[in-house]
Amino acid sequence: MPTTVQVDDDTRRLLERLKHEKGLASYDEVIRWLIVSKAALPKSLFGSAKGSRSFERESEEEHEL
């Protein structure tokens, strides 16, 4: 669902410049590129809980209702 975001003219010019420099098609792609590259967010959180124990199902004897 598209939405409108209000930015200053200087910010819009910076977004436009990055759009052309990176060969991106839209401001949305520029904003996504900024978030991923500058915030160093991983594309996946797989393995982010390193050091935690692996899941083991309780046996029926240990399980109480």
VEXDREN-2710 file (C-alpha; in Angstrom, 1 decimal):
% VEXDREN-2710
k/r/px/py/pz
1/MET/0.0/0.0/0.0
2/PRO/1.7/3.2/-1.1
3/THR/1.9/6.1/1.3
4/THR/3.1/9.7/1.2
5/VAL/6.2/10.8/3.3
6/GLN/6.9/14.5/3.6
7/VAL/10.6/15.5/3.3
8/ASP/12.4/18.8/2.9
9/ASP/13.6/19.8/-0.6
10/ASP/17.2/19.1/0.3
11/THR/16.3/15.6/1.4
12/ARG/14.4/15.0/-1.8
13/ARG/17.5/16.1/-3.8
14/LEU/19.7/13.8/-1.8
15/LEU/17.3/10.9/-2.4
16/GLU/17.2/11.7/-6.1
17/ARG/21.0/11.9/-6.3
18/LEU/21.4/8.5/-4.6
19/LYS/18.7/7.1/-6.9
20/HIS/20.7/8.0/-9.9
21/GLU/24.1/7.1/-8.5
22/LYS/23.0/3.6/-7.4
23/GLY/20.8/3.0/-10.5
24/LEU/17.7/2.5/-8.4
25/ALA/14.2/2.8/-9.8
26/SER/12.3/4.5/-7.0
27/TYR/12.7/6.4/-3.7
28/ASP/11.4/3.3/-2.0
29/GLU/14.4/1.4/-3.3
30/VAL/16.7/4.2/-2.1
31/ILE/15.2/4.2/1.4
32/ARG/15.5/0.4/1.5
33/TRP/19.1/0.5/0.3
34/LEU/19.9/3.1/3.0
35/ILE/18.3/1.0/5.8
36/VAL/20.0/-2.2/4.8
37/SER/23.5/-0.8/4.0
38/LYS/23.8/1.9/6.7
39/ALA/22.0/0.2/9.6
40/ALA/23.8/-3.1/8.9
41/LEU/20.6/-5.1/9.3
42/PRO/21.0/-8.7/8.3
43/LYS/18.8/-10.0/5.5
44/SER/18.1/-13.0/7.7
45/LEU/18.1/-13.6/11.4
46/PHE/19.0/-17.3/10.9
47/GLY/21.5/-18.3/13.6
48/SER/21.0/-15.1/15.6
49/ALA/20.4/-17.0/18.8
50/LYS/23.8/-18.6/18.9
51/GLY/24.6/-20.3/22.2
52/SER/21.0/-21.3/22.9
53/ARG/20.2/-24.9/23.4
54/SER/18.6/-26.9/20.6
55/PHE/15.0/-27.7/20.9
56/GLU/14.2/-31.0/22.5
57/ARG/10.6/-32.2/22.8
58/GLU/9.5/-33.4/26.3
59/SER/8.7/-37.1/26.7
60/GLU/5.1/-37.9/27.5
61/GLU/6.2/-39.0/31.0
62/GLU/7.6/-35.5/31.7
63/HIS/4.6/-33.7/30.4
64/GLU/1.8/-32.7/32.7
65/LEU/-1.6/-31.4/31.8
END
